[in-house]
Amino acid sequence: MDPTLVALAFVVLLPIGWLASEFCDKRAVRIALGVLAIAMCYFVAFVVGSLERLSSNAYFGDASRKLVETTVAELEAGHADAVLAHLRELKSGYSPTYENRAEYKELVDRYAASFPSTEPTQ
């Protein structure tokens, strides 16, 4: 059986079981299901947060790799003045924020596209 389906079943059925147990006379069952349902909420929040962190790491890591590769290639090609000008443009367009990703990847893509001699990297 797929572990994702098992986890999804726990996420859905545990709170339903807790609600149903409120009409039951057994106090221990109500408490156990309540604690398990609340613990499941914390577990789901932890997993979602971890996945978001991985997504951000991939987003910024890929864009930073492209930025460094483009800069090194252009500096080796002898375009130091153009690199400096485009880096200043990138700096002026980048305003980090905790609310979003500040279009970092898009800014780096524009920076890399501004050099026609650089091969696009995958």
Rosetta silent file (secondary structure, phi, psi, omega in degrees, C-alpha in Angstrom):
SEQUENCE: MDPTLVALAFVVLLPIGWLASEFCDKRAVRIALGVLAIAMCYFVAFVVGSLERLSSNAYFGDASRKLVETTVAELEAGHADAVLAHLRELKSGYSPTYENRAEYKELVDRYAASFPSTEPTQ
SCORE:     score description
SCORE:     0.000 S_00000001
   1 L     0.000  140.937 -178.184    0.000    0.000    0.000 S_00000001
   2 L   -66.074  126.723 -179.691    1.232    3.489   -0.878 S_00000001
   3 H   -62.002  -28.315  178.199    2.570    5.327    2.229 S_00000001
   4 H   -65.268  -40.663  178.693    1.074    8.575    0.942 S_00000001
   5 H   -67.699  -36.956  177.680   -2.401    7.064    0.980 S_00000001
   6 H   -64.133  -45.603  179.136   -1.867    5.716    4.490 S_00000001
   7 H   -62.640  -43.439  178.803   -0.748    9.155    5.691 S_00000001
   8 H   -62.383  -39.542  177.999   -3.690   10.810    3.954 S_00000001
   9 H   -62.748  -42.705  177.433   -6.066    8.328    5.563 S_00000001
  10 H   -63.050  -42.124 -178.434   -4.645    9.163    9.009 S_00000001
  11 H   -62.291  -37.561 -177.918   -4.914   12.893    8.344 S_00000001
  12 H   -85.528  -44.378 -172.023   -8.569   12.572    7.369 S_00000001
  13 H   -79.265  -28.856 -178.634   -9.762    9.745    9.602 S_00000001
  14 H   -63.398  -48.975  176.898   -8.088   10.730   12.875 S_00000001
  15 H   -64.273  -35.058  177.478  -10.029   13.997   13.351 S_00000001
  16 H   -65.472  -42.265  177.024  -13.238   12.259   12.238 S_00000001
  17 H   -63.624  -38.437  177.333  -12.578    9.483   14.745 S_00000001
  18 H   -63.022  -45.163  178.919  -11.917   12.060   17.448 S_00000001
  19 H   -61.994  -43.571 -179.873  -15.207   13.802   16.664 S_00000001
  20 H   -66.091  -32.542 -178.061  -17.076   10.499   16.657 S_00000001
  21 H   -71.324  -18.000  178.227  -15.486    9.498   19.970 S_00000001
  22 L   -64.715  -18.747  177.889  -16.968   12.556   21.662 S_00000001
  23 L   -97.529    8.743 -179.228  -20.282   10.707   21.618 S_00000001
  24 L  -101.582  152.819 -178.880  -18.675    7.666   23.236 S_00000001
  25 L   -81.810  -14.810 -175.561  -18.595    6.999   27.004 S_00000001
  26 L   -83.097  108.987 -177.189  -14.935    5.919   27.065 S_00000001
  27 H   -66.025  -38.955 -177.811  -12.871    8.881   28.210 S_00000001
  28 H   -62.949  -37.851  178.669   -9.517    7.246   27.439 S_00000001
  29 H   -66.513  -43.077  178.650  -10.490    6.731   23.784 S_00000001
  30 H   -60.969  -46.163 -178.971  -11.547   10.398   23.450 S_00000001
  31 H   -65.471  -44.953 -178.572   -8.304   11.622   24.987 S_00000001
  32 H   -62.390  -46.047  179.618   -6.118    9.265   22.935 S_00000001
  33 H   -67.188  -36.294  177.417   -7.791   10.189   19.644 S_00000001
  34 H   -64.269  -46.440  178.758   -7.667   13.885   20.527 S_00000001
  35 H   -63.371  -43.147  179.175   -3.947   13.768   21.318 S_00000001
  36 H   -64.487  -39.921  179.677   -3.238   11.767   18.152 S_00000001
  37 H   -65.968  -42.054  178.647   -5.279   14.165   15.988 S_00000001
  38 H   -67.900  -40.928  177.448   -3.479   17.211   17.390 S_00000001
  39 H   -62.529  -37.152  178.256   -0.093   15.494   17.037 S_00000001
  40 H   -63.884  -37.475  177.238   -0.967   14.687   13.417 S_00000001
  41 H   -60.865  -44.387  177.388   -1.604   18.398   12.792 S_00000001
  42 H   -63.448  -40.792  179.652    1.878   19.239   14.068 S_00000001
  43 H   -63.284  -44.586  179.187    3.383   16.455   11.965 S_00000001
  44 H   -63.264  -42.063  178.331    1.630   17.673    8.802 S_00000001
  45 H   -62.691  -40.291  178.352    2.766   21.249    9.467 S_00000001
  46 H   -63.464  -44.482 -179.233    6.359   20.022    9.926 S_00000001
  47 H   -65.292  -44.277  179.426    6.296   18.041    6.674 S_00000001
  48 H   -63.125  -42.684  177.502    4.806   20.934    4.693 S_00000001
  49 H   -62.515  -40.001  178.719    7.388   23.331    6.142 S_00000001
  50 H   -66.129  -40.880  178.584   10.223   20.950    5.274 S_00000001
  51 H   -66.002  -37.598  177.669    8.990   20.575    1.711 S_00000001
  52 H   -64.938  -39.774  178.147    8.740   24.356    1.340 S_00000001
  53 H   -63.918  -41.835  177.216   12.321   24.720    2.585 S_00000001
  54 H   -62.993  -40.447  178.391   13.500   22.147    0.030 S_00000001
  55 H   -62.595  -43.308  178.554   11.628   23.993   -2.696 S_00000001
  56 H   -65.316  -40.514  178.414   13.262   27.281   -1.732 S_00000001
  57 H   -60.962  -42.413  179.170   16.695   25.663   -1.622 S_00000001
  58 H   -66.905  -41.715 -178.604   16.225   24.310   -5.141 S_00000001
  59 H   -60.815  -54.715 -176.979   14.875   27.652   -6.408 S_00000001
  60 H   -73.222  -34.721  179.093   17.710   29.789   -5.047 S_00000001
  61 H   -63.670  -44.639  179.836   20.403   27.153   -5.603 S_00000001
  62 H   -65.679  -43.354  179.963   19.623   26.795   -9.293 S_00000001
  63 H   -66.456  -40.236  179.701   19.445   30.547   -9.853 S_00000001
  64 H   -66.698  -38.230  176.440   22.691   31.149   -7.942 S_00000001
  65 H   -60.114  -44.621  179.716   24.468   28.431   -9.951 S_00000001
  66 H   -64.516  -39.953  178.343   23.355   30.115  -13.159 S_00000001
  67 H   -61.923  -46.763 -178.477   24.483   33.523  -11.863 S_00000001
  68 H   -68.254  -44.388 -179.726   27.946   32.251  -10.947 S_00000001
  69 H   -61.352  -43.745  179.682   28.417   30.246  -14.157 S_00000001
  70 H   -64.755  -44.653 -179.159   27.396   33.193  -16.330 S_00000001
  71 H   -62.780  -45.958  179.643   29.597   35.623  -14.422 S_00000001
  72 H   -63.018  -44.714 -179.264   32.664   33.360  -14.584 S_00000001
  73 H   -61.949  -41.978 -178.900   32.165   32.633  -18.289 S_00000001
  74 H   -72.092  -36.319  176.258   31.821   36.312  -19.126 S_00000001
  75 H   -66.317  -39.984  177.394   34.794   37.337  -17.000 S_00000001
  76 H   -66.254  -28.546  178.369   36.916   34.655  -18.671 S_00000001
  77 L   -80.840   -4.367  176.235   35.757   35.996  -22.044 S_00000001
  78 L    87.485   22.394 -178.845   37.085   39.421  -21.047 S_00000001
  79 L  -103.634   47.854 -174.564   33.762   41.234  -20.616 S_00000001
  80 H   -61.612  -40.299 -178.986   34.475   42.617  -17.138 S_00000001
  81 H   -65.670  -41.953  178.855   32.873   46.015  -17.790 S_00000001
  82 H   -66.212  -40.457  178.609   29.664   44.463  -19.119 S_00000001
  83 H   -60.680  -45.881 -179.877   29.541   42.022  -16.194 S_00000001
  84 H   -62.198  -42.504  179.460   29.903   44.867  -13.725 S_00000001
  85 H   -64.022  -43.981 -178.940   27.194   46.912  -15.429 S_00000001
  86 H   -71.280  -33.205  175.804   24.770   43.986  -15.514 S_00000001
  87 H   -66.748  -36.518  175.687   25.529   43.051  -11.902 S_00000001
  88 H   -63.955  -40.200  177.821   24.716   46.619  -10.868 S_00000001
  89 H   -64.057  -42.659  177.483   21.434   46.321  -12.754 S_00000001
  90 H   -61.777  -43.472  179.977   20.725   43.005  -11.024 S_00000001
  91 H   -61.995  -40.911 -178.881   21.539   44.565   -7.644 S_00000001
  92 H   -70.208  -27.223 -179.494   19.182   47.480   -8.222 S_00000001
  93 H   -86.843  -15.699 -175.853   16.324   45.156   -9.182 S_00000001
  94 L   -94.681  120.388  175.498   16.749   42.732   -6.282 S_00000001
  95 L  -131.698   97.340 -176.667   15.026   43.611   -3.031 S_00000001
  96 L   -61.276  146.185 -179.871   14.939   40.640   -0.647 S_00000001
  97 L  -150.258  154.411  177.093   11.841   40.144    1.432 S_00000001
  98 L   -81.476  -12.216 -174.004   10.475   37.522    3.788 S_00000001
  99 L   -82.816  -30.126 -178.938    7.116   37.592    2.011 S_00000001
 100 L  -152.906 -171.332 -175.247    8.181   36.176   -1.341 S_00000001
 101 L   -91.714    5.837  175.760   11.206   35.202   -3.403 S_00000001
 102 L    55.272   29.476  177.906   11.723   38.731   -4.790 S_00000001
 103 L    51.320   36.739 -177.365   11.785   37.360   -8.363 S_00000001
 104 H   -59.514  -48.575 -178.341   15.396   36.272   -7.836 S_00000001
 105 H   -63.230  -40.635  179.625   15.350   33.563  -10.487 S_00000001
 106 H   -65.513  -39.835  177.344   13.716   35.859  -13.028 S_00000001
 107 H   -64.257  -42.163  178.601   16.317   38.569  -12.357 S_00000001
 108 H   -66.826  -39.330  177.420   19.149   36.072  -12.768 S_00000001
 109 H   -61.596  -41.832  176.473   17.573   34.733  -15.969 S_00000001
 110 H   -63.280  -41.105  178.330   17.437   38.284  -17.345 S_00000001
 111 H   -60.317  -48.619 -178.595   21.051   38.817  -16.296 S_00000001
 112 H   -65.823  -35.299 -179.744   22.196   35.622  -18.034 S_00000001
 113 H   -73.132  -17.055 -178.717   20.189   36.442  -21.164 S_00000001
 114 L   -75.909   -6.944  177.940   21.864   39.844  -21.411 S_00000001
 115 L  -111.169  105.028 -177.035   25.108   38.151  -22.505 S_00000001
 116 L   -69.013  -21.219 -176.621   24.740   36.746  -26.023 S_00000001
 117 L   -81.555  -14.697 -177.839   28.105   34.944  -25.881 S_00000001
 118 L   -85.155  130.130  176.203   27.154   32.757  -22.900 S_00000001
 119 L   -71.282  134.635  176.093   25.670   29.368  -23.657 S_00000001
 120 L   -65.861  132.873  179.898   22.397   28.807  -21.766 S_00000001
 121 L   -99.008  150.536 -179.312   22.909   26.180  -19.052 S_00000001
 122 L  -106.869    0.000    0.000   20.381   23.585  -18.069 S_00000001
